[in-house]
Amino acid sequence: MSEHDIYSKIEQLVATEHKLRSQTEAGEIDPSDETAQLASIERALDQCWDLLRQRRARLDAGQNPDDAQVNSVEQVEHYLQ
């Protein structure tokens, strides 16, 4: 996945997040459904940002950024800050 593709995916996820929030405010979606969907979107965003960081680190190290792999949600969510 290219950097452009990752940014496109991030934009799509953010747009979906905004749509969900608007639908909840309008009473079209139950808040508990929104919460579950938002949690899924946040995990996918975390994976995208992690993949971008990996690509940039590989590039800085003189390696091929296309060799970066999407890490599992479990791995990304449990990084130490």
Secondary structure, 3 states (H helix, E strand, C coil): CCHHHHHHHHHHHHHHHHHHHHHHHCCCCCHHHHHHHHHHHHHHHHHHHHHHHHHHHHHHCCCCHHHCCCCCHHHHHCCCC
